[in-house]
Amino acid sequence: MKITTVDAFTNKPFSGNPAGVCITDKPLEAELMQKIAGELNLAETAFLYPSGSGYHLRWFTPATEVKLCGHATLASAHVLWEQNHLPLEKAAIFKTLSGELRALKKDRFIELDFPAIPTSDRNTDGYILEAVREKVIHSSYNEAGYWIVEMENEEVVRRLNPDLRLITKTNAVFIVTGKSLDPRYDFVSRVFVPAFGIDEDPVTGAAHCALTPYWSNKLNKSAMTAFQASKRGGELKLVLEGDRVKLIGEAVTVLRGEFQNIL
C-alpha cells in the first residue's frame, strides 16, 4: 500500500503541517487505519477510496479518529491531482463525518470548502487561566469542543508556554489567538490538542473554521489572511461565505513510499 507525505499550508518542505495520505481501492478496517496512523506518528493521516463521483475520506491522529481535518484534506486533494487520480480542472469531492467537502485547484493554491464553526462568548474556566498564565482578552466556546482564547497580541501568542496537563482537561481543540503585528496577516494563532495525542498542531485547518467567523465579526472583514505561529508555521487565506469557510493554501509532497507486510 502506497503512502505519500505532504506538507500542507506551505510551499516549502519542512514547514506547514505534514499529513500522510493513503489512497486505496476499498475501505480498510478502522483498527488497521489507526495502527498505520500510529506508525506514521503525524498529526493526521488521511485514508480515502473511490466512492461514486468522489472519495470517501477519514482522518486519524496517532491516538484517535477525528471528525474534521483541514490540512489532511488539502493534502489528499493535492495527491489526487499530482498523481493523476483527478484532472486538475475537476473538483475533489470528499464524503466525510462532517458531510460533503470539496476542494478546487486554483493555480498553485488549493481552495477547501468547509463548514463554519461559530463559537459563543464564555467565561474562561479557572484551570484555563492557570494553563495559559497570561492575560486573556476574550474567550469563546462551542459544544463541539472548540475553545478560542484571545490574547493581547501576536507577541503573547508566540511566547505562550501553556500547561498541557491542564489543557488536556478541556478535551477540546484549544486555540490561542491574537492580532498580528505583521501587516501581511490579520491574526495569528496556535493550536493545542493534547487530548487527541497532539501537543501542538503545526497548522490547523479545522481550527480556522472557528477562527474565521470569530475574527470576521471582530474585524468586520469576510476575507482575511492568517498565520499559525507554530515552530513549523503556515499561512492560510480565509473567506467567510455564510455558514461556509473557504480555506486556501498550498501544499508540497516530501515523501513517497509503501507499507510492507500489513495487508
C-alpha positions as CSV (number, residue, x, y, z in Angstrom):
1,M,0.0,0.0,0.0
2,K,1.4,3.3,-1.1
3,I,1.8,6.3,1.3
4,T,2.5,9.9,0.4
5,T,3.6,12.6,3.0
6,V,2.6,16.1,2.1
7,D,3.4,19.4,3.9
8,A,0.2,21.4,3.9
9,F,-0.5,25.1,4.1
10,T,3.1,25.8,2.8
11,N,5.1,25.8,-0.4
12,K,8.3,24.8,1.3
13,P,9.3,21.4,2.7
14,F,9.7,21.0,6.4
15,S,7.2,23.7,7.2
16,G,3.4,23.8,7.3
17,N,1.6,20.7,8.7
18,P,2.7,17.2,7.5
19,A,-0.1,14.7,6.6
20,G,0.1,11.1,5.4
21,V,-2.2,10.2,2.5
22,C,-3.2,6.6,1.7
23,I,-5.4,6.0,-1.4
24,T,-6.8,2.5,-1.6
25,D,-9.3,0.7,-3.9
26,K,-11.6,-0.3,-1.0
27,P,-12.1,0.7,2.7
28,L,-9.7,-0.5,5.3
29,E,-10.6,-1.7,8.8
30,A,-10.6,1.1,11.4
31,E,-8.2,-0.8,13.6
32,L,-5.7,-1.0,10.7
33,M,-6.0,2.7,9.8
34,Q,-5.4,3.6,13.5
35,K,-2.3,1.4,13.6
36,I,-1.0,3.0,10.4
37,A,-1.6,6.5,11.8
38,G,0.3,5.5,14.9
39,E,3.2,4.1,12.9
40,L,3.5,7.3,10.9
41,N,3.0,9.4,14.0
42,L,2.0,12.5,12.1
43,A,-0.7,15.0,13.3
44,E,-3.1,13.3,10.8
45,T,-3.2,10.5,8.3
46,A,-5.9,10.6,5.6
47,F,-7.4,7.4,4.2
48,L,-9.5,7.6,1.0
49,Y,-11.0,5.4,-1.6
50,P,-13.3,6.0,-4.6
51,S,-17.0,6.3,-3.8
52,G,-19.5,7.3,-6.5
53,S,-18.4,10.7,-8.0
54,G,-15.9,11.4,-5.2
55,Y,-13.9,9.8,-2.5
56,H,-14.8,8.5,1.0
57,L,-12.3,10.2,3.4
58,R,-11.4,9.5,7.0
59,W,-8.7,11.1,9.3
60,F,-6.8,9.6,12.1
61,T,-4.3,11.1,14.6
62,P,-1.8,8.8,16.2
63,A,-4.4,8.3,19.0
64,T,-7.9,8.6,17.5
65,E,-10.2,9.3,14.6
66,V,-11.4,12.9,14.2
67,K,-14.5,14.3,12.5
68,L,-12.8,17.2,10.6
69,C,-9.3,17.9,9.4
70,G,-8.3,20.7,7.1
71,H,-4.6,20.1,6.4
72,A,-5.0,16.4,5.6
73,T,-7.9,17.2,3.3
74,L,-5.8,19.7,1.5
75,A,-3.0,17.1,1.3
76,S,-5.4,14.5,0.0
77,A,-6.6,16.8,-2.8
78,H,-3.0,17.7,-3.7
79,V,-2.2,14.0,-4.1
80,L,-5.2,13.2,-6.2
81,W,-4.2,15.9,-8.7
82,E,-0.5,15.3,-8.5
83,Q,-0.8,11.6,-9.1
84,N,-3.4,11.9,-11.8
85,H,-6.3,10.4,-10.0
86,L,-8.2,13.5,-11.0
87,P,-7.7,16.1,-13.8
88,L,-6.7,19.5,-12.5
89,E,-9.9,21.1,-13.6
90,K,-12.1,18.7,-11.7
91,A,-13.2,19.3,-8.1
92,A,-12.1,16.8,-5.5
93,I,-15.3,15.7,-3.6
94,F,-15.0,14.0,-0.2
95,K,-17.6,12.2,1.8
96,T,-16.7,12.6,5.5
97,L,-18.0,12.5,9.0
98,S,-18.6,16.3,8.6
99,G,-20.6,15.9,5.4
100,E,-19.5,16.6,1.9
101,L,-16.3,18.6,1.5
102,R,-14.9,20.0,-1.8
103,A,-11.5,21.2,-3.0
104,L,-10.7,23.2,-6.1
105,K,-7.3,23.7,-7.7
106,K,-6.6,27.4,-8.4
107,D,-3.2,27.9,-9.9
108,R,-0.7,27.0,-7.2
109,F,-3.4,27.2,-4.5
110,I,-6.0,24.7,-3.2
111,E,-9.3,26.0,-2.0
112,L,-11.3,24.0,0.5
113,D,-15.0,24.5,1.1
114,F,-15.6,23.7,4.8
115,P,-18.3,24.3,7.4
116,A,-18.0,27.4,9.6
117,I,-17.8,26.6,13.3
118,P,-19.3,29.5,15.2
119,T,-18.4,29.9,18.9
120,S,-20.2,31.9,21.7
121,D,-18.8,34.1,24.4
122,R,-17.9,32.1,27.5
123,N,-16.0,33.0,30.7
124,T,-12.6,31.4,30.8
125,D,-12.5,28.5,33.3
126,G,-10.1,28.8,36.2
127,Y,-7.9,25.9,35.0
128,I,-7.6,27.5,31.5
129,L,-6.4,30.8,33.1
130,E,-3.9,28.7,35.1
131,A,-2.8,26.8,32.0
132,V,-2.1,29.9,29.8
133,R,-0.6,32.0,32.6
134,E,-1.2,35.2,30.6
135,K,-3.8,37.9,30.5
136,V,-6.9,36.7,28.5
137,I,-8.7,39.4,26.4
138,H,-11.7,37.3,25.5
139,S,-12.8,33.7,25.3
140,S,-15.3,31.8,23.2
141,Y,-16.5,28.2,23.1
142,N,-18.9,25.8,21.3
143,E,-20.3,22.4,22.2
144,A,-18.2,20.7,19.5
145,G,-15.3,21.4,21.8
146,Y,-13.6,24.4,20.3
147,W,-12.1,26.9,22.8
148,I,-10.8,30.2,21.4
149,V,-8.8,32.2,23.8
150,E,-7.7,35.6,22.6
151,M,-4.5,37.1,23.9
152,E,-3.3,40.7,23.8
153,N,-1.3,40.4,20.6
154,E,1.0,38.2,18.5
155,E,3.9,38.5,20.9
156,V,1.9,37.0,23.7
157,V,0.7,34.2,21.5
158,R,4.2,33.3,20.3
159,R,5.8,33.3,23.8
160,L,3.0,31.2,25.3
161,N,4.1,28.0,27.1
162,P,0.8,26.5,28.3
163,D,0.4,23.7,30.8
164,L,-0.6,20.9,28.6
165,R,-1.8,18.8,31.5
166,L,-4.4,21.3,32.3
167,I,-5.3,21.9,28.7
168,T,-5.9,18.1,28.4
169,K,-8.8,18.5,30.9
170,T,-10.7,20.6,28.4
171,N,-10.9,17.6,26.0
172,A,-11.0,20.3,23.3
173,V,-9.4,21.9,20.3
174,F,-7.7,24.6,22.3
175,I,-6.9,27.7,20.2
176,V,-4.9,30.8,21.4
177,T,-5.1,33.7,19.0
178,G,-4.3,37.4,18.8
179,K,-4.0,40.3,16.4
180,S,-1.0,40.1,14.1
181,L,1.9,42.6,14.4
182,D,2.8,41.7,10.8
183,P,0.8,43.8,8.3
184,R,0.6,40.8,5.9
185,Y,-1.7,39.0,8.4
186,D,-4.9,39.8,10.2
187,F,-4.4,37.5,13.1
188,V,-2.1,34.7,14.3
189,S,-2.9,31.5,16.3
190,R,-1.5,28.4,17.9
191,V,-3.5,25.2,18.5
192,F,-3.0,22.6,21.2
193,V,-4.9,19.3,21.2
194,P,-3.1,17.0,23.8
195,A,-6.4,15.2,24.4
196,F,-6.1,13.8,20.9
197,G,-2.5,13.0,21.0
198,I,-1.2,16.2,19.5
199,D,0.5,18.6,22.0
200,E,0.8,21.5,19.4
201,D,-0.6,21.2,15.9
202,P,1.6,22.9,13.3
203,V,-1.2,24.3,11.1
204,T,-4.8,23.5,11.7
205,G,-7.5,24.0,9.0
206,A,-10.4,22.9,11.2
207,A,-9.4,25.5,13.9
208,H,-9.7,28.2,11.3
209,C,-13.3,27.1,10.6
210,A,-13.9,28.6,14.1
211,L,-11.3,31.4,13.9
212,T,-12.7,32.8,10.6
213,P,-16.2,33.7,11.9
214,Y,-14.6,34.8,15.2
215,W,-12.2,37.3,13.6
216,S,-14.6,38.2,10.8
217,N,-17.0,39.5,13.5
218,K,-14.3,41.4,15.4
219,L,-12.6,42.9,12.3
220,N,-15.7,43.3,10.1
221,K,-14.0,41.5,7.3
222,S,-15.1,38.5,5.3
223,A,-11.7,37.9,3.6
224,M,-8.6,37.5,5.8
225,T,-5.0,36.1,5.9
226,A,-3.8,34.2,8.9
227,F,-0.5,32.8,10.2
228,Q,-0.3,29.8,12.6
229,A,2.7,30.6,14.7
230,S,4.0,27.1,15.5
231,K,7.6,26.1,15.1
232,R,6.9,25.0,11.5
233,G,4.5,27.8,10.7
234,G,1.9,28.0,8.0
235,E,-0.2,30.6,6.1
236,L,-3.9,30.4,5.3
237,K,-6.1,32.7,3.2
238,L,-9.7,32.7,4.5
239,V,-13.1,33.7,3.2
240,L,-16.3,33.6,5.2
241,E,-19.4,32.9,3.0
242,G,-22.5,32.5,5.1
243,D,-22.2,29.2,7.0
244,R,-19.1,28.1,5.0
245,V,-15.4,28.9,5.2
246,K,-13.0,28.8,2.2
247,L,-9.6,27.7,3.4
248,I,-7.0,28.4,0.8
249,G,-3.4,27.2,0.9
250,E,-0.5,25.5,-0.8
251,A,1.0,22.0,-0.4
252,V,4.2,20.2,-1.3
253,T,5.0,16.5,-1.5
254,V,8.0,15.5,0.6
255,L,8.0,11.7,0.6
256,R,6.6,8.7,-1.3
257,G,6.8,5.1,-0.2
258,E,4.9,1.9,0.5
259,F,4.0,-0.2,3.5
260,Q,5.2,-3.8,3.7
261,N,3.6,-6.9,5.2
262,I,0.5,-5.1,6.7
263,L,-2.4,-6.4,4.5
